[in-house]
Amino acid sequence: MDGLADKTLVAQACSGSRQAYADLIGRHYRAVFLACLGRVGRTCDAEDIAQETFLKGFMEIRTLRDGAQFGPWIYRIAWNNSINLLRKRQRVDRSSERLMDPPACSHEGTHSIDLERALVRLPDHLRLPLVMYYLEHKGVSDIARELQMSASSVYQRLRAALQELHGLLIEQGDAP
């Protein structure tokens, strides 16, 4: 069980084991990163938030009462950090922000940059279910529960997101 293993690793991390915390990071990084990406839409921002999340988790791990709940606890920290970034973005003039290209990470190829640009342009209500379904590999019922909506609404948003994403990718391909 992951919960039992997490509980053991959390206890070891609270006792000062950096390796135990590194193992927790290895176990949960992908899910945290994908959750951040789904919320903020930019790979580089999601990487920064994930790193910030695990640093904060390391600093506050002794406050976690039930080590078996490490996953949901670190996920909540990531969610809050993502929301904080989005609040900071709202202070920036949205029209000028949409004209700027998202920052490129050195490890990205051309296709992933095109996809990232298109994902950034999707509205949050479409991007989040799309990322949860295709990148986090969550089922429709899990997405519906997390986003507090019906399964049919999730299907509708996925269909709309794919249609809009397709249009955005074609639009990018037509650009000089």
Backbone bond lengths (Angstrom), bond angles and torsions (degrees), N, CA, C in turn:
res aa  C-N    CA-C-N  psi(-1)  N-CA   C-N-CA  omega(-1)  CA-C   N-CA-C  phi
1 M - - - 1.448 - - 1.520 110.71 -
2 D 1.331 115.99 133.70 1.454 119.60 178.40 1.520 111.68 -65.81
3 G 1.337 117.05 -36.91 1.453 120.38 -179.77 1.514 112.55 -61.04
4 L 1.335 116.47 -43.08 1.458 119.95 178.65 1.517 110.88 -67.09
5 A 1.341 116.14 -42.62 1.457 119.38 179.27 1.530 109.83 -65.38
6 D 1.342 117.16 -41.24 1.456 120.19 176.82 1.521 110.76 -60.70
7 K 1.316 116.10 -41.54 1.463 120.48 -179.27 1.524 110.59 -60.29
8 T 1.323 116.59 -42.69 1.461 121.28 178.21 1.519 110.79 -65.08
9 L 1.335 116.73 -45.33 1.467 120.66 -179.76 1.527 111.48 -64.80
10 V 1.317 117.20 -38.82 1.469 120.64 177.95 1.527 110.02 -63.54
11 A 1.326 116.40 -43.38 1.470 119.54 178.79 1.526 110.15 -61.19
12 Q 1.325 117.41 -42.03 1.460 120.82 178.61 1.527 111.12 -66.42
13 A 1.345 116.49 -40.72 1.471 120.36 179.02 1.529 110.39 -64.23
14 C 1.326 117.05 -38.77 1.466 120.63 177.42 1.526 111.74 -65.17
15 S 1.326 115.71 -25.63 1.465 120.59 178.07 1.527 111.92 -86.89
16 G 1.329 116.55 3.08 1.461 120.08 175.73 1.512 116.43 105.87
17 S 1.312 118.75 4.28 1.462 120.78 -179.46 1.530 111.03 -79.56
18 R 1.316 115.34 109.29 1.468 119.78 176.86 1.527 110.75 -69.96
19 Q 1.330 116.60 -32.23 1.463 120.26 179.55 1.524 110.54 -64.88
20 A 1.315 117.26 -38.29 1.464 120.36 178.12 1.524 110.19 -62.10
21 Y 1.340 116.69 -41.77 1.465 118.66 178.97 1.528 110.44 -69.05
22 A 1.316 117.20 -36.71 1.466 120.58 176.07 1.531 110.17 -61.10
23 D 1.323 117.28 -37.78 1.461 121.02 177.24 1.531 110.87 -66.21
24 L 1.328 116.98 -38.50 1.469 120.30 175.82 1.530 110.86 -63.01
25 I 1.325 116.21 -41.21 1.461 120.35 178.03 1.524 109.47 -61.92
26 G 1.326 116.16 -47.84 1.454 119.91 179.75 1.517 112.95 -58.33
27 R 1.300 115.94 -34.39 1.454 121.91 -178.54 1.533 112.87 -75.81
28 H 1.332 117.11 -32.81 1.464 120.48 -170.98 1.536 114.91 -115.19
29 Y 1.323 118.16 -5.57 1.464 119.74 -173.50 1.530 112.44 -59.17
30 R 1.313 117.79 -47.78 1.463 120.76 -175.61 1.533 111.41 -58.87
31 A 1.317 116.99 -46.66 1.467 120.35 -179.35 1.527 111.01 -63.76
32 V 1.327 116.87 -41.25 1.468 120.68 179.36 1.532 109.90 -65.83
33 F 1.330 116.70 -46.03 1.460 120.41 179.50 1.525 111.09 -59.51
34 L 1.332 117.92 -46.07 1.461 120.97 -178.78 1.532 111.64 -65.77
35 A 1.317 116.86 -36.52 1.469 119.80 176.54 1.531 109.90 -63.14
36 C 1.319 116.13 -42.32 1.474 120.57 178.57 1.521 110.59 -65.55
37 L 1.323 116.58 -43.70 1.461 120.74 179.35 1.516 110.76 -60.69
38 G 1.313 116.13 -42.23 1.459 119.75 178.08 1.511 112.81 -61.96
39 R 1.298 116.52 -32.26 1.466 120.07 -178.14 1.524 112.42 -84.68
40 V 1.347 117.70 -43.93 1.471 119.45 -173.71 1.521 113.42 -98.98
41 G 1.332 118.35 -22.82 1.450 121.34 172.29 1.515 117.05 82.85
42 R 1.285 118.95 -3.38 1.463 121.56 -179.23 1.520 109.71 -123.56
43 T 1.324 115.49 130.50 1.465 120.75 -176.18 1.522 111.85 -58.69
44 C 1.325 116.54 -48.69 1.475 119.39 -176.82 1.527 111.28 -63.40
45 D 1.331 117.11 -41.30 1.462 120.27 177.41 1.529 110.62 -63.71
46 A 1.332 116.29 -41.67 1.470 120.12 179.94 1.524 110.93 -63.72
47 E 1.333 117.19 -39.42 1.464 120.13 177.00 1.524 110.88 -63.32
48 D 1.321 116.51 -44.22 1.464 120.51 179.21 1.527 111.37 -61.93
49 I 1.323 116.30 -44.13 1.464 120.38 -178.88 1.530 110.32 -65.85
50 A 1.338 116.82 -41.40 1.468 119.64 178.99 1.526 110.68 -61.07
51 Q 1.327 116.65 -43.57 1.466 119.64 178.44 1.524 111.20 -64.10
52 E 1.310 116.11 -43.64 1.465 120.74 178.02 1.533 110.48 -61.66
53 T 1.315 115.82 -38.73 1.463 121.40 179.80 1.520 111.25 -61.85
54 F 1.330 116.53 -47.96 1.461 118.93 -178.07 1.523 112.09 -71.20
55 L 1.312 117.28 -29.68 1.463 119.72 174.75 1.531 109.62 -66.32
56 K 1.331 116.16 -45.92 1.462 119.92 178.27 1.530 110.36 -63.15
57 G 1.335 116.50 -40.29 1.463 120.56 177.52 1.516 111.68 -59.97
58 F 1.337 116.43 -40.62 1.459 121.00 179.00 1.526 110.48 -63.27
59 M 1.324 115.66 -41.76 1.463 120.23 -178.53 1.529 112.26 -69.37
60 E 1.330 116.77 -29.14 1.463 120.55 -173.70 1.524 114.27 -113.11
61 I 1.328 118.47 11.89 1.466 120.35 -173.48 1.531 112.44 -60.27
62 R 1.301 117.01 -28.07 1.472 119.35 -179.84 1.531 112.38 -69.04
63 T 1.337 117.10 -14.58 1.466 120.19 178.28 1.528 111.92 -84.27
64 L 1.323 117.28 -11.31 1.463 121.28 -179.87 1.529 109.08 -75.03
65 R 1.315 116.27 118.39 1.467 120.78 -175.09 1.528 113.03 -77.19
66 D 1.330 116.71 -38.39 1.466 120.98 -177.85 1.522 108.47 -121.30
67 G 1.309 116.49 105.76 1.461 121.79 -177.43 1.513 113.87 -58.75
68 A 1.326 117.51 -25.28 1.463 121.14 178.27 1.530 111.05 -67.78
69 Q 1.325 116.68 -16.36 1.465 121.82 -179.35 1.530 112.49 -97.20
70 F 1.326 117.24 19.24 1.461 120.50 -178.31 1.524 111.73 -56.97
71 G 1.325 118.07 -44.72 1.466 121.45 -178.41 1.526 112.68 -55.92
72 P 1.332 118.43 -58.30 1.462 119.26 178.48 1.532 113.10 -61.19
73 W 1.319 117.43 -33.89 1.470 121.98 -179.59 1.527 110.49 -65.76
74 I 1.332 117.36 -48.23 1.466 120.50 -178.14 1.526 109.89 -70.88
75 Y 1.329 116.73 -33.39 1.462 121.46 176.54 1.531 110.19 -62.54
76 R 1.322 117.73 -40.09 1.475 122.07 179.20 1.528 110.48 -66.23
77 I 1.326 117.20 -39.45 1.465 120.31 176.31 1.525 109.52 -61.91
78 A 1.331 117.00 -43.94 1.465 121.47 179.15 1.527 110.52 -62.22
79 W 1.315 116.20 -42.54 1.463 121.04 179.78 1.528 110.41 -61.11
80 N 1.324 116.65 -46.11 1.465 120.53 179.04 1.523 111.63 -64.29
81 N 1.336 117.58 -40.53 1.462 120.59 177.87 1.527 111.01 -64.27
82 S 1.328 117.30 -36.93 1.464 121.15 177.45 1.523 110.94 -65.03
83 I 1.313 115.85 -43.43 1.470 119.93 179.03 1.528 110.52 -63.50
84 N 1.328 116.83 -39.31 1.468 120.02 177.72 1.523 111.11 -61.13
85 L 1.335 117.33 -40.90 1.458 120.02 177.89 1.527 110.75 -64.40
86 L 1.317 116.63 -42.63 1.465 119.79 179.54 1.529 111.33 -63.49
87 R 1.315 117.13 -35.62 1.474 119.96 176.43 1.516 110.95 -64.84
88 K 1.337 116.62 -39.69 1.460 120.09 177.49 1.523 110.52 -64.12
89 R 1.325 115.99 -39.20 1.477 120.31 179.29 1.516 111.70 -63.67
90 Q 1.328 117.20 -34.28 1.459 120.42 -178.37 1.517 111.87 -63.58
91 R 1.310 116.50 -22.28 1.464 120.13 179.18 1.526 110.97 -74.99
92 V 1.323 116.02 -18.65 1.461 121.17 -179.70 1.526 107.92 -87.29
93 D 1.301 116.85 143.94 1.464 120.92 178.34 1.520 109.13 -59.99
94 R 1.331 117.51 115.97 1.453 122.99 -175.52 1.529 112.50 -61.24
95 S 1.290 117.71 -35.52 1.462 118.24 -177.47 1.524 111.66 -65.83
96 S 1.319 117.69 -40.90 1.467 119.15 178.77 1.519 110.93 -73.00
97 E 1.334 117.79 -31.04 1.459 120.76 179.07 1.521 110.71 -66.34
98 R 1.325 117.95 -38.12 1.467 120.36 -178.17 1.530 111.59 -71.31
99 L 1.310 117.51 -22.77 1.458 120.39 178.33 1.518 111.88 -77.89
100 M 1.330 116.26 -23.83 1.456 120.06 -178.68 1.514 110.03 -82.05
101 D 1.322 116.97 145.45 1.452 121.94 174.56 1.515 108.49 -75.66
102 P 1.336 117.93 145.31 1.454 118.86 174.65 1.523 109.39 -65.15
103 P 1.335 117.25 148.62 1.458 118.73 -179.19 1.522 110.71 -62.61
104 A 1.318 115.98 135.96 1.455 120.65 -179.58 1.522 109.61 -89.27
105 C 1.303 115.80 138.54 1.450 121.31 174.50 1.519 108.05 -92.56
106 S 1.310 117.18 148.41 1.452 121.10 -174.09 1.524 113.09 -64.29
107 H 1.327 119.49 -24.04 1.455 121.12 -175.36 1.523 113.05 -90.80
108 E 1.328 118.58 -0.07 1.441 120.96 -176.31 1.520 111.56 -88.06
109 G 1.313 115.67 143.46 1.447 121.37 174.09 1.510 109.56 -92.24
110 T 1.332 115.98 174.86 1.459 121.48 -177.35 1.518 111.91 -59.80
111 H 1.331 117.44 -43.78 1.463 119.80 -177.25 1.521 111.87 -65.54
112 S 1.320 117.49 -39.42 1.461 118.83 -179.90 1.524 110.73 -70.28
113 I 1.341 117.56 -31.01 1.462 120.21 176.34 1.527 109.48 -67.50
114 D 1.345 117.11 -42.52 1.462 120.47 177.36 1.525 110.79 -61.44
115 L 1.315 116.71 -43.44 1.460 120.53 179.30 1.524 110.73 -65.74
116 E 1.328 116.83 -41.12 1.460 120.23 179.23 1.524 110.79 -62.83
117 R 1.330 116.98 -43.43 1.470 120.11 178.34 1.515 111.21 -60.62
118 A 1.327 116.36 -40.92 1.459 120.11 179.11 1.532 110.34 -68.15
119 L 1.342 117.53 -41.88 1.464 120.68 178.99 1.529 111.67 -61.17
120 V 1.329 116.75 -39.81 1.464 120.72 179.88 1.527 110.45 -61.35
121 R 1.317 116.72 -33.35 1.456 120.58 -177.60 1.528 113.31 -79.56
122 L 1.327 116.84 -14.85 1.466 119.26 176.41 1.525 109.62 -70.65
123 P 1.320 117.22 141.70 1.472 118.97 174.68 1.532 110.51 -65.65
124 D 1.325 116.13 150.83 1.469 121.50 -177.25 1.528 112.39 -52.59
125 H 1.330 117.04 -42.27 1.465 119.90 -175.70 1.525 112.38 -65.55
126 L 1.331 118.35 -18.13 1.464 121.84 175.07 1.529 111.77 -99.31
127 R 1.337 115.97 -38.42 1.464 120.10 -176.20 1.528 111.65 -66.19
128 L 1.313 117.41 -43.76 1.468 120.49 -174.53 1.532 112.58 -60.67
129 P 1.338 120.52 -50.58 1.473 118.49 177.82 1.533 112.54 -63.20
130 L 1.324 117.18 -34.96 1.465 121.19 179.44 1.523 111.32 -62.56
131 V 1.323 116.89 -47.01 1.458 120.88 179.28 1.530 110.60 -66.43
132 M 1.308 116.80 -41.26 1.464 119.73 -179.99 1.536 110.80 -62.17
133 Y 1.321 116.61 -39.99 1.460 120.94 -176.43 1.524 112.19 -76.00
134 Y 1.332 117.07 -49.88 1.455 120.31 -172.52 1.525 114.53 -89.66
135 L 1.309 118.46 -29.56 1.458 119.78 -178.47 1.520 112.80 -101.40
136 E 1.321 116.94 -37.73 1.457 119.85 178.30 1.523 111.57 -89.39
137 H 1.336 117.18 -10.09 1.462 123.70 178.93 1.523 112.43 58.15
138 K 1.330 115.33 37.88 1.465 119.46 176.90 1.517 108.83 -86.95
139 G 1.319 115.43 149.19 1.456 121.16 177.47 1.519 110.97 -78.14
140 V 1.321 114.63 161.89 1.460 120.37 -178.37 1.521 111.04 -59.85
141 S 1.320 117.82 -40.61 1.473 119.53 -179.12 1.533 111.02 -65.87
142 D 1.340 117.32 -36.58 1.470 119.97 177.36 1.524 110.72 -67.05
143 I 1.317 116.71 -41.96 1.469 121.00 178.65 1.526 109.59 -63.21
144 A 1.328 115.51 -45.03 1.472 119.87 -179.87 1.524 110.77 -58.89
145 R 1.328 116.04 -42.49 1.469 119.83 -179.64 1.525 110.74 -66.40
146 E 1.344 117.37 -45.55 1.466 120.42 -177.91 1.526 112.37 -66.54
147 L 1.340 116.80 -36.84 1.463 120.17 -177.74 1.525 111.95 -94.15
148 Q 1.327 116.31 1.87 1.463 123.08 177.25 1.529 111.58 54.71
149 M 1.343 114.28 57.89 1.463 121.32 177.10 1.518 108.55 -146.18
150 S 1.307 116.90 171.58 1.458 120.74 179.83 1.525 110.83 -78.44
151 A 1.323 115.00 159.10 1.467 120.20 178.21 1.529 110.29 -62.15
152 S 1.323 117.61 -37.99 1.470 119.51 179.67 1.531 110.90 -64.88
153 S 1.334 117.23 -33.44 1.470 120.07 176.10 1.524 110.75 -66.72
154 V 1.327 116.40 -37.59 1.465 119.71 177.32 1.524 109.57 -62.77
155 Y 1.348 116.87 -47.36 1.463 120.48 178.61 1.527 111.20 -58.67
156 Q 1.330 116.94 -42.60 1.463 120.63 179.38 1.525 111.20 -62.75
157 R 1.327 116.39 -42.18 1.467 119.64 179.99 1.525 111.50 -69.09
158 L 1.317 116.60 -37.85 1.469 119.29 176.91 1.523 110.50 -62.48
159 R 1.319 117.21 -45.51 1.463 121.32 179.09 1.528 110.28 -62.10
160 A 1.329 116.74 -46.25 1.469 120.50 179.50 1.529 111.10 -63.85
161 A 1.335 116.82 -39.95 1.463 120.74 -179.74 1.520 110.54 -64.80
162 L 1.322 117.23 -43.09 1.463 120.12 179.02 1.523 111.61 -64.28
163 Q 1.319 116.87 -40.24 1.469 120.27 178.58 1.530 110.54 -64.59
164 E 1.314 115.89 -45.59 1.457 119.60 -179.45 1.526 111.22 -68.04
165 L 1.325 117.19 -40.01 1.460 121.53 177.83 1.526 110.33 -62.42
166 H 1.311 116.48 -42.67 1.468 120.84 177.36 1.522 110.32 -58.73
167 G 1.321 116.53 -47.38 1.460 120.80 178.35 1.529 112.61 -60.29
168 L 1.315 116.55 -41.53 1.462 120.74 179.90 1.529 111.51 -66.25
169 L 1.321 116.51 -39.56 1.463 119.94 179.23 1.523 111.44 -68.06
170 I 1.312 116.66 -38.55 1.474 119.88 176.59 1.527 109.81 -66.17
171 E 1.321 116.36 -41.94 1.465 121.23 177.74 1.527 110.95 -59.02
172 Q 1.316 116.70 -42.34 1.472 120.45 178.56 1.517 111.38 -65.33
173 G 1.325 116.25 -35.68 1.459 119.83 -179.99 1.517 111.95 -69.45
174 D 1.332 117.52 -27.45 1.469 121.83 179.05 1.516 112.20 -81.34
175 A 1.328 116.28 -16.24 1.464 119.12 -177.46 1.528 109.15 -71.77
176 P 1.335 116.69 148.07 1.475 120.01 -178.74 1.502 112.80 -65.95
